[in-house]
Amino acid sequence: MSDSLILQQKSDGILTITIQRPQALNALNADVIATLAEAIDVAQTDADVKTVILTGSGDKAFVAGADIKEFADFSGKQGKVLAQQGQNLLFNRIERSAKPVIAAINGFALGGGLELALACHIRIASDNARMGLPEVSLGVIPGYGGTQRLPQIVGKGKALEMILSAKMIGAEEAASCGLVNAVVSPDALHDAAQKMARSIMKNSPKAVSTAIQAVLAGYEDGINGFDAEINCFGASFETEDFKEGTQAFIEKRKPLFSGK
């Protein structure tokens, strides 16, 4: 595992993580997954980090997929472990991050790369981005959450079309079906992701984290999302951020949130 696989830059509360395997179009391998997971984990308790932007190096790819050479000769048992470990170590961790994670999709986001973007809370794409889940063309299916998160975001019909056809779609089509939140020019992608991050950071960090928790609850088996929202709503009244936010509103001033 090497930190050289990713570049981390912190500025004004925003942690930008750039995957650095340009020679492999930033493809995911075991080391990249482990390194990313560690960075996301550390960010959870870093007071200087309010939001995270995840992107790929260069202008060709966000992440062009998983590194097929690593598992081409795996058995079924090994394949199951690969998917389970990847989901638990990284993809679920990103989705459940208390700090919002924004994917800045700069180019190809295929297979595990699209699944990585799907795990993020918000996705912004450059207009030259191409997205897809081509796994069935290799005789396998998405294993890092793609069959679950894609239908949640774009609906079952569109998800099945993308998964079963293995075709890529462009940024505009991705925006039209809700797969990405916005499309901008490649030159504007970094600034657009930063602008989104800053708009989130104006709000209570504690409430933002709680809102993520409440939204995700609606997709958990055996959990009533409405009940979870009620509980999260009630818990918010006990926070310092609630007291500060309401007092600032009454006093007609900008709140100074502590995140507590």
C-alpha positions as a Python dict, from the first residue, in 0.01 Angstrom:
ca = {
    (1, 'M'): (0, 0, 0),
    (2, 'S'): (137, 341, -93),
    (3, 'D'): (22, 697, -40),
    (4, 'S'): (159, 770, -389),
    (5, 'L'): (-151, 596, -526),
    (6, 'I'): (-357, 893, -411),
    (7, 'L'): (-291, 1263, -370),
    (8, 'Q'): (-458, 1439, -78),
    (9, 'Q'): (-500, 1815, -63),
    (10, 'K'): (-679, 2006, 214),
    (11, 'S'): (-797, 2362, 170),
    (12, 'D'): (-1063, 2559, 359),
    (13, 'G'): (-1236, 2251, 494),
    (14, 'I'): (-1232, 2058, 165),
    (15, 'L'): (-1026, 1741, 129),
    (16, 'T'): (-961, 1657, -237),
    (17, 'I'): (-850, 1298, -295),
    (18, 'T'): (-709, 1224, -641),
    (19, 'I'): (-651, 866, -752),
    (20, 'Q'): (-311, 852, -921),
    (21, 'R'): (-274, 558, -1158),
    (22, 'P'): (-290, 745, -1490),
    (23, 'Q'): (-100, 471, -1672),
    (24, 'A'): (-388, 234, -1584),
    (25, 'L'): (-662, 497, -1626),
    (26, 'N'): (-681, 505, -1246),
    (27, 'A'): (-813, 148, -1230),
    (28, 'L'): (-889, 15, -884),
    (29, 'N'): (-667, -253, -740),
    (30, 'A'): (-634, -385, -385),
    (31, 'D'): (-378, -122, -288),
    (32, 'V'): (-585, 168, -423),
    (33, 'I'): (-894, 43, -241),
    (34, 'A'): (-707, 6, 88),
    (35, 'T'): (-540, 346, 53),
    (36, 'L'): (-867, 520, -30),
    (37, 'A'): (-1042, 347, 258),
    (38, 'E'): (-778, 469, 500),
    (39, 'A'): (-807, 826, 372),
    (40, 'I'): (-1186, 824, 406),
    (41, 'D'): (-1157, 676, 754),
    (42, 'V'): (-907, 938, 872),
    (43, 'A'): (-1127, 1216, 732),
    (44, 'Q'): (-1409, 1116, 965),
    (45, 'T'): (-1223, 1242, 1271),
    (46, 'D'): (-1021, 1522, 1108),
    (47, 'A'): (-1168, 1848, 1233),
    (48, 'D'): (-1015, 2031, 938),
    (49, 'V'): (-1221, 1827, 690),
    (50, 'K'): (-1583, 1923, 631),
    (51, 'T'): (-1636, 1772, 284),
    (52, 'V'): (-1447, 1535, 54),
    (53, 'I'): (-1404, 1555, -323),
    (54, 'L'): (-1299, 1234, -498),
    (55, 'T'): (-1156, 1246, -850),
    (56, 'G'): (-904, 1083, -1083),
    (57, 'S'): (-574, 1208, -1217),
    (58, 'G'): (-543, 1327, -1575),
    (59, 'D'): (-823, 1414, -1814),
    (60, 'K'): (-913, 1068, -1945),
    (61, 'A'): (-1060, 882, -1652),
    (62, 'F'): (-1216, 913, -1310),
    (63, 'V'): (-1168, 539, -1261),
    (64, 'A'): (-1186, 317, -1569),
    (65, 'G'): (-1278, 8, -1369),
    (66, 'A'): (-1124, -256, -1149),
    (67, 'D'): (-787, -408, -1228),
    (68, 'I'): (-902, -727, -1401),
    (69, 'K'): (-556, -882, -1390),
    (70, 'E'): (-587, -913, -1012),
    (71, 'F'): (-885, -1149, -1022),
    (72, 'A'): (-892, -1307, -1369),
    (73, 'D'): (-808, -1650, -1226),
    (74, 'F'): (-1014, -1630, -905),
    (75, 'S'): (-1244, -1908, -789),
    (76, 'G'): (-1605, -1841, -693),
    (77, 'K'): (-1508, -1833, -326),
    (78, 'Q'): (-1230, -1584, -393),
    (79, 'G'): (-1466, -1370, -601),
    (80, 'K'): (-1716, -1356, -317),
    (81, 'V'): (-1445, -1249, -73),
    (82, 'L'): (-1323, -985, -320),
    (83, 'A'): (-1668, -825, -344),
    (84, 'Q'): (-1738, -852, 28),
    (85, 'Q'): (-1408, -702, 132),
    (86, 'G'): (-1431, -421, -124),
    (87, 'Q'): (-1783, -327, -21),
    (88, 'N'): (-1709, -336, 351),
    (89, 'L'): (-1369, -170, 331),
    (90, 'L'): (-1438, 115, 90),
    (91, 'F'): (-1770, 146, -91),
    (92, 'N'): (-1998, 118, 213),
    (93, 'R'): (-1759, 337, 408),
    (94, 'I'): (-1788, 615, 150),
    (95, 'E'): (-2168, 592, 143),
    (96, 'R'): (-2186, 604, 523),
    (97, 'S'): (-1928, 879, 561),
    (98, 'A'): (-2041, 1146, 805),
    (99, 'K'): (-1858, 1398, 584),
    (100, 'P'): (-2028, 1444, 244),
    (101, 'V'): (-1832, 1290, -43),
    (102, 'I'): (-1858, 1447, -391),
    (103, 'A'): (-1743, 1257, -698),
    (104, 'A'): (-1587, 1479, -964),
    (105, 'I'): (-1611, 1248, -1266),
    (106, 'N'): (-1343, 1351, -1513),
    (107, 'G'): (-1370, 1107, -1804),
    (108, 'F'): (-1439, 734, -1793),
    (109, 'A'): (-1621, 594, -1489),
    (110, 'L'): (-1669, 228, -1571),
    (111, 'G'): (-1736, -83, -1365),
    (112, 'G'): (-1583, -36, -1022),
    (113, 'G'): (-1522, 328, -1113),
    (114, 'L'): (-1891, 398, -1160),
    (115, 'E'): (-1964, 197, -847),
    (116, 'L'): (-1720, 422, -662),
    (117, 'A'): (-1906, 729, -788),
    (118, 'L'): (-2241, 570, -696),
    (119, 'A'): (-2123, 531, -337),
    (120, 'C'): (-2056, 906, -318),
    (121, 'H'): (-2333, 1135, -200),
    (122, 'I'): (-2320, 1374, -499),
    (123, 'R'): (-2181, 1330, -852),
    (124, 'I'): (-2065, 1606, -1087),
    (125, 'A'): (-1939, 1508, -1433),
    (126, 'S'): (-1737, 1675, -1704),
    (127, 'D'): (-1919, 1684, -2037),
    (128, 'N'): (-1672, 1434, -2184),
    (129, 'A'): (-1741, 1176, -1913),
    (130, 'R'): (-1859, 828, -2010),
    (131, 'M'): (-2021, 598, -1757),
    (132, 'G'): (-2125, 235, -1755),
    (133, 'L'): (-2121, -107, -1591),
    (134, 'P'): (-1968, -339, -1855),
    (135, 'E'): (-1924, -641, -1628),
    (136, 'V'): (-2167, -874, -1809),
    (137, 'S'): (-1952, -840, -2122),
    (138, 'L'): (-1679, -1012, -1919),
    (139, 'G'): (-1904, -1288, -1791),
    (140, 'V'): (-1950, -1142, -1443),
    (141, 'I'): (-2179, -886, -1275),
    (142, 'P'): (-2108, -568, -1079),
    (143, 'G'): (-1978, -666, -735),
    (144, 'Y'): (-1912, -339, -555),
    (145, 'G'): (-2274, -236, -504),
    (146, 'G'): (-2364, -146, -862),
    (147, 'T'): (-2671, -369, -886),
    (148, 'Q'): (-2811, -205, -571),
    (149, 'R'): (-2711, 160, -583),
    (150, 'L'): (-2772, 222, -953),
    (151, 'P'): (-3145, 126, -934),
    (152, 'Q'): (-3183, 341, -623),
    (153, 'I'): (-3053, 641, -814),
    (154, 'V'): (-3186, 599, -1170),
    (155, 'G'): (-3471, 350, -1123),
    (156, 'K'): (-3492, -20, -1195),
    (157, 'G'): (-3565, 6, -1567),
    (158, 'K'): (-3274, 232, -1654),
    (159, 'A'): (-3042, 39, -1426),
    (160, 'L'): (-3130, -291, -1592),
    (161, 'E'): (-3080, -134, -1934),
    (162, 'M'): (-2732, -15, -1839),
    (163, 'I'): (-2629, -334, -1661),
    (164, 'L'): (-2766, -583, -1915),
    (165, 'S'): (-2652, -397, -2227),
    (166, 'A'): (-2308, -315, -2078),
    (167, 'K'): (-2320, 7, -2281),
    (168, 'M'): (-2169, 337, -2177),
    (169, 'I'): (-2374, 653, -2154),
    (170, 'G'): (-2257, 1012, -2188),
    (171, 'A'): (-2272, 1285, -1928),
    (172, 'E'): (-2590, 1449, -2060),
    (173, 'E'): (-2781, 1119, -2058),
    (174, 'A'): (-2646, 1053, -1709),
    (175, 'A'): (-2782, 1389, -1598),
    (176, 'S'): (-3121, 1328, -1760),
    (177, 'C'): (-3171, 1006, -1563),
    (178, 'G'): (-3040, 1149, -1237),
    (179, 'L'): (-2716, 954, -1233),
    (180, 'V'): (-2517, 1278, -1200),
    (181, 'N'): (-2627, 1601, -1035),
    (182, 'A'): (-2460, 1837, -1281),
    (183, 'V'): (-2254, 1845, -1601),
    (184, 'V'): (-1986, 2106, -1665),
    (185, 'S'): (-1692, 2153, -1899),
    (186, 'P'): (-1371, 1969, -1806),
    (187, 'D'): (-1203, 2297, -1719),
    (188, 'A'): (-1487, 2388, -1481),
    (189, 'L'): (-1516, 2051, -1305),
    (190, 'H'): (-1285, 2125, -1013),
    (191, 'D'): (-1447, 2462, -946),
    (192, 'A'): (-1798, 2312, -970),
    (193, 'A'): (-1711, 2043, -715),
    (194, 'Q'): (-1558, 2306, -487),
    (195, 'K'): (-1867, 2526, -522),
    (196, 'M'): (-2092, 2234, -428),
    (197, 'A'): (-1872, 2156, -129),
    (198, 'R'): (-1881, 2516, -10),
    (199, 'S'): (-2260, 2531, -41),
    (200, 'I'): (-2284, 2229, 188),
    (201, 'M'): (-2029, 2368, 431),
    (202, 'K'): (-2246, 2675, 500),
    (203, 'N'): (-2478, 2447, 693),
    (204, 'S'): (-2453, 2265, 1025),
    (205, 'P'): (-2199, 1981, 999),
    (206, 'K'): (-2393, 1788, 1261),
    (207, 'A'): (-2723, 1827, 1075),
    (208, 'V'): (-2560, 1736, 742),
    (209, 'S'): (-2420, 1418, 894),
    (210, 'T'): (-2755, 1334, 1054),
    (211, 'A'): (-2937, 1397, 725),
    (212, 'I'): (-2709, 1149, 547),
    (213, 'Q'): (-2785, 894, 818),
    (214, 'A'): (-3160, 950, 785),
    (215, 'V'): (-3162, 920, 405),
    (216, 'L'): (-2960, 598, 412),
    (217, 'A'): (-3193, 449, 673),
    (218, 'G'): (-3471, 436, 417),
    (219, 'Y'): (-3268, 186, 213),
    (220, 'E'): (-3175, -44, 501),
    (221, 'D'): (-3357, -375, 533),
    (222, 'G'): (-3578, -394, 839),
    (223, 'I'): (-3560, -21, 911),
    (224, 'N'): (-3854, 216, 872),
    (225, 'G'): (-3709, 527, 714),
    (226, 'F'): (-3982, 752, 850),
    (227, 'D'): (-3919, 629, 1204),
    (228, 'A'): (-3548, 683, 1155),
    (229, 'E'): (-3615, 1038, 1037),
    (230, 'I'): (-3829, 1109, 1343),
    (231, 'N'): (-3553, 984, 1573),
    (232, 'C'): (-3284, 1180, 1389),
    (233, 'F'): (-3504, 1491, 1391),
    (234, 'G'): (-3556, 1465, 1765),
    (235, 'A'): (-3186, 1407, 1831),
    (236, 'S'): (-3104, 1725, 1640),
    (237, 'F'): (-3276, 1932, 1910),
    (238, 'E'): (-3009, 1821, 2157),
    (239, 'T'): (-2716, 1954, 1952),
    (240, 'E'): (-2520, 2275, 1992),
    (241, 'D'): (-2564, 2338, 1619),
    (242, 'F'): (-2943, 2347, 1659),
    (243, 'K'): (-2918, 2598, 1939),
    (244, 'E'): (-2676, 2813, 1740),
    (245, 'G'): (-2873, 2786, 1416),
    (246, 'T'): (-3204, 2885, 1568),
    (247, 'Q'): (-3051, 3165, 1776),
    (248, 'A'): (-2870, 3302, 1469),
    (249, 'F'): (-3197, 3296, 1276),
    (250, 'I'): (-3376, 3487, 1552),
    (251, 'E'): (-3090, 3739, 1574),
    (252, 'K'): (-3073, 3769, 1194),
    (253, 'R'): (-2705, 3681, 1171),
    (254, 'K'): (-2498, 3407, 1013),
    (255, 'P'): (-2461, 3102, 1237),
    (256, 'L'): (-2124, 2989, 1366),
    (257, 'F'): (-2166, 2612, 1374),
    (258, 'S'): (-1937, 2400, 1592),
    (259, 'G'): (-2041, 2066, 1447),
    (260, 'K'): (-2150, 1944, 1789),
}
